[in-house]
Amino acid sequence: MGILLDVNDLRTRFHTPEGTIYAVNGVSFQLAEGETLAVVGESGCGKSVTMLSMMRLISIPPGEIASGYALYRGRDLLRIAEAEMEDIRGKQISMIFQDPMTSLNPVLTIGRQITEALRTHLGMSSEAARNRAVELLEQVGIPEAVNRLNDYPHQFSGGMRQREMIAMALSCSPDLLIADEPTTALDVTIQAQIVELVIRLREEMGMAIIWITHDLGVVAGIAERVIVMYAGYIVEEAKVDRLYDEPLHPYTLALLAALPRVDRRRDQRLKSIPGAPPNLLVEPHGCPFAPRCEYAIDLCRKEMPALIPVLPDHRIACWINIKTGALR
């Protein structure tokens, strides 16, 4: 498989009256064609901003992409003309946003919103686009799709609205689908249905997926590889099975320890990560997880470790070998 996306040293800042927010701090990763990559971490760690920066969907100002490149099939998404980017966005790279109620236009029918992309990117006639919209809604499990095209977003449940967002994202058969916490606002049974739907559609269409989430429980069932982010940095990257079996960064270890488990004893309490997330208004010096890390030494507070391979297909940014307590 060839490399579909190559992101290198991406840094995003937001200049606010309170100061500069260091949202993304030198993120680098690759994505192969047809691969599913999960990006995990707590709220505010830079997962969504990384993808929005890559898609050029952050407001400039106050936002600023300070450095880096994002090569998609050899073209730098951060530097191509806006007209070229508009042709890629929605057609070759699609995005499902976190909250369908705020992402869908409340005054336009579902049919209008799905057919717009088909007419714009594929040049379909109104009738052909309408027929394709019905097919898409049926594909994502909307019952009586032909009768629902003229309905508005508020006439659907949360799960149905998320299915409509997926239908819109898949309308032009993209090579890459970015799903930004698409199950966050849904109850557990609907979450499972949405995950199963995306897995089925990925197998049918052969597209690559970047799945952004804070829920490590979802990741195991959908991803092949996982990136763990903290305070705008990638702190660990590994194949999904390896990450669960042998996490090597203290933050990943803490995240996994906080997961509810069916084999946990009744008298065993869920573990929480002590302390609070870092203030992103302060330019980072040293490892941002150091104040909350039980393994931290003076070096951790002074210098940020590089993200380096420690095993094949496994990279971490940590000075300490958590198995031995020794410096790497």
C-alpha positions as CSV (number, residue, x, y, z in Angstrom):
1,M,0.0,0.0,0.0
2,G,1.2,3.5,-0.9
3,I,1.3,6.5,1.5
4,L,-1.9,8.5,1.1
5,L,-1.1,11.2,3.6
6,D,2.2,12.4,5.1
7,V,2.0,15.1,7.8
8,N,5.3,16.5,9.1
9,D,6.0,19.0,12.0
10,L,2.5,20.6,12.0
11,R,2.3,23.5,14.4
12,T,-0.9,25.5,15.0
13,R,-1.3,28.5,17.2
14,F,-4.3,30.7,18.2
15,H,-3.5,34.3,19.0
16,T,-6.1,35.5,21.6
17,P,-6.4,38.5,23.9
18,E,-5.3,36.3,26.8
19,G,-2.2,35.2,24.8
20,T,-1.0,32.6,22.3
21,I,-2.5,29.1,22.6
22,Y,0.0,26.4,21.5
23,A,-2.6,24.0,20.2
24,V,-0.6,21.6,18.0
25,N,3.2,21.2,18.6
26,G,5.1,19.5,15.8
27,V,2.8,16.6,14.9
28,S,4.1,14.1,12.3
29,F,2.4,10.9,11.0
30,Q,1.7,9.0,7.9
31,L,-1.4,7.2,6.7
32,A,-1.4,4.4,4.1
33,E,-4.1,3.9,1.5
34,G,-7.1,2.0,3.0
35,E,-5.7,2.1,6.5
36,T,-7.7,3.1,9.6
37,L,-5.8,5.3,12.1
38,A,-7.3,6.3,15.5
39,V,-6.2,9.5,17.2
40,V,-6.9,9.5,20.9
41,G,-6.4,11.7,23.9
42,E,-8.4,13.8,26.4
43,S,-10.4,16.9,25.4
44,G,-8.2,19.8,24.3
45,C,-5.2,17.7,23.4
46,G,-5.1,18.9,19.7
47,K,-6.8,15.9,18.0
48,S,-9.5,17.9,16.1
49,V,-7.3,21.0,15.6
50,T,-4.7,18.9,13.9
51,M,-7.2,17.6,11.3
52,L,-8.9,21.0,10.9
53,S,-5.5,22.6,10.3
54,M,-4.8,20.0,7.7
55,M,-8.1,20.6,6.0
56,R,-7.6,24.4,6.2
57,L,-10.8,24.8,8.2
58,I,-9.4,26.9,11.1
59,S,-10.1,30.7,11.1
60,I,-7.0,32.7,10.2
61,P,-6.8,34.9,12.3
62,P,-6.9,34.1,15.2
63,G,-5.5,30.8,14.0
64,E,-2.0,30.4,12.4
65,I,-0.3,27.3,10.9
66,A,3.2,28.2,12.1
67,S,5.1,25.3,10.3
68,G,4.8,22.0,8.7
69,Y,3.4,20.3,5.6
70,A,0.6,17.9,4.9
71,L,1.2,15.9,1.6
72,Y,-1.9,14.3,0.2
73,R,-0.9,12.2,-2.9
74,G,2.1,14.5,-3.2
75,R,0.3,17.8,-2.9
76,D,0.8,20.0,0.1
77,L,-2.7,20.7,1.5
78,L,-1.3,23.7,3.4
79,R,0.0,25.5,0.4
80,I,-2.1,24.7,-2.7
81,A,-4.5,27.3,-4.0
82,E,-7.9,27.6,-2.2
83,A,-9.8,26.6,-5.3
84,E,-7.7,23.4,-5.5
85,M,-8.3,22.7,-1.8
86,E,-12.1,23.2,-2.3
87,D,-12.0,20.5,-5.0
88,I,-10.2,18.1,-2.6
89,R,-12.3,18.9,0.4
90,G,-15.6,17.0,0.3
91,K,-14.7,15.0,-2.8
92,Q,-11.4,13.3,-2.0
93,I,-11.2,14.0,1.7
94,S,-14.4,14.1,3.7
95,M,-15.1,14.9,7.3
96,I,-17.8,13.9,9.8
97,F,-18.0,16.5,12.5
98,Q,-18.7,15.9,16.2
99,D,-22.2,17.3,16.6
100,P,-24.5,16.8,13.7
101,M,-27.1,19.3,15.0
102,T,-24.6,22.2,14.7
103,S,-23.0,20.8,11.5
104,L,-26.2,20.3,9.5
105,N,-27.9,23.5,8.3
106,P,-31.2,23.7,10.2
107,V,-33.1,25.6,7.5
108,L,-32.2,23.3,4.6
109,T,-33.7,19.9,3.9
110,I,-31.5,16.8,4.2
111,G,-32.0,16.2,0.5
112,R,-30.7,19.6,-0.4
113,Q,-27.6,19.2,1.8
114,I,-26.7,15.8,0.4
115,T,-27.3,16.7,-3.2
116,E,-25.2,19.9,-3.0
117,A,-21.9,18.0,-2.9
118,L,-23.0,15.7,-5.7
119,R,-23.9,18.6,-8.0
120,T,-20.8,20.7,-7.0
121,H,-18.1,18.0,-7.2
122,L,-19.6,15.4,-9.6
123,G,-21.7,17.7,-11.9
124,M,-24.8,15.6,-11.4
125,S,-28.2,16.8,-12.6
126,S,-30.8,17.5,-9.9
127,E,-32.7,14.3,-10.6
128,A,-29.5,12.1,-10.7
129,A,-28.3,13.7,-7.4
130,R,-31.7,13.1,-5.8
131,N,-31.6,9.5,-6.8
132,R,-28.1,9.1,-5.5
133,A,-29.1,10.8,-2.2
134,V,-31.8,8.2,-1.7
135,E,-29.3,5.4,-2.3
136,L,-26.9,7.0,0.2
137,L,-29.5,7.3,2.9
138,E,-30.6,3.7,2.4
139,Q,-26.9,2.7,2.6
140,V,-26.5,4.3,6.0
141,G,-29.8,2.8,7.3
142,I,-32.3,5.6,7.1
143,P,-35.8,3.9,6.7
144,E,-38.2,5.2,3.9
145,A,-35.3,7.3,2.6
146,V,-37.2,8.6,-0.4
147,N,-39.9,10.1,1.9
148,R,-37.3,11.7,4.2
149,L,-35.4,13.9,1.6
150,N,-37.7,16.9,2.3
151,D,-37.4,16.6,6.1
152,Y,-35.3,19.0,8.1
153,P,-32.5,18.0,10.6
154,H,-34.7,18.7,13.7
155,Q,-37.1,16.0,12.4
156,F,-34.5,13.3,13.0
157,S,-33.1,11.7,16.1
158,G,-29.4,12.2,17.1
159,G,-28.4,8.8,15.7
160,M,-30.2,9.4,12.4
161,R,-28.6,12.9,12.0
162,Q,-25.2,11.3,12.5
163,R,-26.1,8.7,9.7
164,E,-27.0,11.6,7.5
165,M,-23.7,13.3,8.1
166,I,-22.0,10.0,7.1
167,A,-24.1,9.8,4.0
168,M,-23.0,13.4,3.1
169,A,-19.4,12.6,3.8
170,L,-19.5,9.4,1.6
171,S,-21.5,11.0,-1.2
172,C,-18.5,11.5,-3.5
173,S,-16.7,8.2,-2.6
174,P,-13.7,9.9,-0.9
175,D,-10.3,8.2,-0.5
176,L,-10.0,9.5,3.1
177,L,-12.7,9.9,5.7
178,I,-11.9,11.9,8.9
179,A,-14.4,11.1,11.6
180,D,-14.2,13.6,14.5
181,E,-15.7,11.9,17.5
182,P,-18.8,10.9,15.6
183,T,-20.3,8.9,18.4
184,T,-19.7,11.3,21.4
185,A,-23.2,12.6,21.7
186,L,-25.0,9.3,21.2
187,D,-26.1,6.6,23.6
188,V,-24.1,3.3,23.8
189,T,-26.3,1.2,21.5
190,I,-26.4,3.9,18.8
191,Q,-22.6,4.3,19.1
192,A,-22.2,0.6,18.4
193,Q,-24.4,0.9,15.3
194,I,-22.5,3.8,14.0
195,V,-19.1,2.1,14.5
196,E,-20.4,-1.1,12.7
197,L,-21.8,1.1,9.9
198,V,-18.4,2.8,9.3
199,I,-16.5,-0.5,9.4
200,R,-18.9,-2.0,6.9
201,L,-18.7,1.0,4.6
202,R,-14.9,1.0,4.8
203,E,-14.8,-2.6,3.7
204,E,-17.2,-1.9,0.8
205,M,-15.5,1.3,-0.4
206,G,-11.8,0.6,0.5
207,M,-11.3,4.1,1.9
208,A,-8.8,5.2,4.6
209,I,-10.2,6.5,7.9
210,I,-8.8,8.8,10.6
211,W,-11.0,8.2,13.6
212,I,-10.7,10.9,16.3
213,T,-11.9,9.9,19.8
214,H,-11.2,10.2,23.5
215,D,-12.7,6.7,24.0
216,L,-10.1,4.0,23.9
217,G,-12.9,1.4,24.2
218,V,-14.1,2.3,20.6
219,V,-10.6,2.2,19.1
220,A,-10.0,-1.6,19.5
221,G,-12.9,-2.5,17.3
222,I,-12.2,-0.1,14.4
223,A,-8.5,0.9,14.1
224,E,-5.3,-0.8,12.9
225,R,-3.0,1.8,14.3
226,V,-3.3,4.3,17.1
227,I,-1.8,7.8,17.8
228,V,-2.0,9.0,21.4
229,M,-1.9,12.8,21.8
230,Y,-1.3,15.0,24.8
231,A,-1.1,18.9,24.9
232,G,-0.6,19.1,21.2
233,Y,2.1,16.4,21.0
234,I,2.1,12.8,19.8
235,V,3.4,10.9,22.8
236,E,2.9,7.3,21.5
237,E,2.1,5.6,18.2
238,A,1.7,1.8,17.7
239,K,-0.4,-0.9,16.1
240,V,-3.6,-1.2,18.1
241,D,-3.0,-4.7,19.5
242,R,0.5,-3.7,20.7
243,L,-0.7,-0.5,22.3
244,Y,-3.3,-2.4,24.4
245,D,-0.9,-5.3,25.2
246,E,2.2,-3.2,26.0
247,P,1.7,0.6,26.3
248,L,5.1,2.3,26.8
249,H,4.2,5.9,27.6
250,P,3.0,6.8,31.1
251,Y,0.1,8.7,29.7
252,T,-1.1,5.8,27.6
253,L,-0.7,3.5,30.6
254,A,-2.8,5.9,32.7
255,L,-5.5,6.2,30.0
256,L,-5.8,2.4,29.7
257,A,-5.9,2.0,33.5
258,A,-8.9,4.5,33.6
259,L,-11.0,2.3,31.2
260,P,-13.9,0.4,32.8
261,R,-13.3,-3.4,32.4
262,V,-15.8,-6.3,32.7
263,D,-13.2,-8.3,34.6
264,R,-12.6,-5.7,37.2
265,R,-13.4,-6.8,40.8
266,R,-16.3,-5.0,42.5
267,D,-14.1,-3.6,45.2
268,Q,-11.6,-2.2,42.6
269,R,-12.0,1.5,42.0
270,L,-11.5,3.1,38.6
271,K,-8.1,4.9,38.4
272,S,-8.0,8.5,37.5
273,I,-5.0,10.6,36.3
274,P,-4.0,13.0,39.1
275,G,-3.6,16.7,38.4
276,A,-5.0,18.8,35.6
277,P,-4.3,19.1,31.8
278,P,-1.6,21.7,31.0
279,N,-2.3,25.4,30.3
280,L,-1.8,25.7,26.6
281,L,-1.3,29.5,26.9
282,V,2.2,28.7,28.2
283,E,4.8,27.8,25.6
284,P,5.8,24.2,26.4
285,H,9.2,23.4,27.9
286,G,9.9,19.8,28.8
287,C,7.4,17.0,28.7
288,P,3.9,18.5,29.2
289,F,2.8,15.3,31.1
290,A,5.6,15.6,33.6
291,P,3.6,17.3,36.4
292,R,1.1,14.4,36.4
293,C,3.6,11.6,35.8
294,E,4.7,9.2,38.5
295,Y,7.9,8.4,36.6
296,A,9.0,12.0,35.9
297,I,12.6,13.1,36.7
298,D,14.2,16.6,36.4
299,L,15.1,16.0,32.7
300,C,11.4,15.5,31.9
301,R,10.6,19.0,33.2
302,K,13.4,20.6,31.2
303,E,13.4,19.0,27.8
304,M,10.7,17.5,25.6
305,P,11.8,14.0,24.4
306,A,11.7,13.3,20.6
307,L,9.2,10.9,19.2
308,I,11.5,7.9,18.4
309,P,11.0,4.3,17.4
310,V,11.6,1.9,20.2
311,L,10.3,-1.2,18.4
312,P,9.1,-1.8,14.8
313,D,5.9,0.2,14.2
314,H,6.1,1.6,17.8
315,R,7.2,5.2,18.6
316,I,7.1,7.0,21.9
317,A,8.2,10.4,23.3
318,C,9.5,9.6,26.8
319,W,12.8,9.7,28.5
320,I,12.0,6.9,30.9
321,N,11.8,3.1,30.3
322,I,8.7,2.5,32.5
323,K,9.5,-1.2,32.9
324,T,12.9,-0.6,34.4
325,G,12.7,3.1,35.5
326,A,16.0,3.8,33.7
327,L,16.7,6.4,31.1
328,R,16.2,5.3,27.5
